Amino acid sequence: MPVSMYKLSVPVFIRGLNILANLLDKAEAHAAEHEIPLDDLFSARLAPDMLALSGQIQRVSDTSKNTIARLSDVAAPSFPDDEKTFAELRERIAKTIAFLETVKPSDLEGSDEREVNINFGKVKFSFTGEDYMLKFAIPNFFFHVTTTHDILRNQGVAVGKADFLGAYN
């Protein structure tokens, strides 16, 4: 039996967003224990040309909600990228999860064959829904979840593979 587009997306995205929330918990505890300003973690990045921690979380949010919008007739909420605190990042994560929880399996029925066009300036991609999900959306989502994890690890936060993988229930 084939895996539905819903199962490939909504539960996976919600799980990843919950993992991000748990990573933020560990980051805040680390900052408090070591008397590190949260702003230092908020703006930390792996390389000068990469997005900071805050931008990584914004991209996870955008990827998950925009994937659903591109594959269905469900309008995704728009969030400005103006978070300035960990509390605001948590709120964005919670709002993204709340949106995803409104999506029903029927909203994504037949989306595997839907045409999805992505434009990044002069770079344009055209996919079937299935290819978009498997070759772009999910890899992009996990790139930013992974980079969030790695930024925190690089900053000395005690996170490891188990934190990235999260709970299996």
Phi, psi and omega in degrees: 000131181291153176277134182285155177298328177298311182296330178285344187241287191305305180297325179294315180293317179298316179300314180297321177293321175295324175298318177300317179300319178293323176297322177295322176303312181295322179295317179295319178296318178298314180299317179295315183296324185255009179053048178257130176299134179302330179301328179296319178285320181304320185259005180292148178215161180279328180212154184303330183266010178257158175295148175289172178311313181300317179294326178297316180293322176299320180290325176299314179300309182298316181299315183293311184287325180285332175299313179298316180297318181292334184261000183214186174259017179272124179282131178274144175291152177255128178241125175292147180274066185237019179296138181234358182220164175298322179300320179290325175296318177299319179297318179297317177300313181297319179293324178293316177299316180301318177298310183300326179292346177275345183281134180254153177308323180296335179296335183251005178299132179078000183287347178297334179259355180296142176279131179236123178246131181241133178234123173239084184065241181275350180270125181231137177234145174230129184227160159282162179303318180298312179295321177301313181298309189278331185256343181234300189297307182294314176300319179296316178304309184286336173301314183285327173295314180298317181294323174301311178304313185291324175300313181296317178299317179297333180272005175094003178288133183282077174240147180219195184301319181298325178291322179292318182286328178072187181283153181253027178249000000 
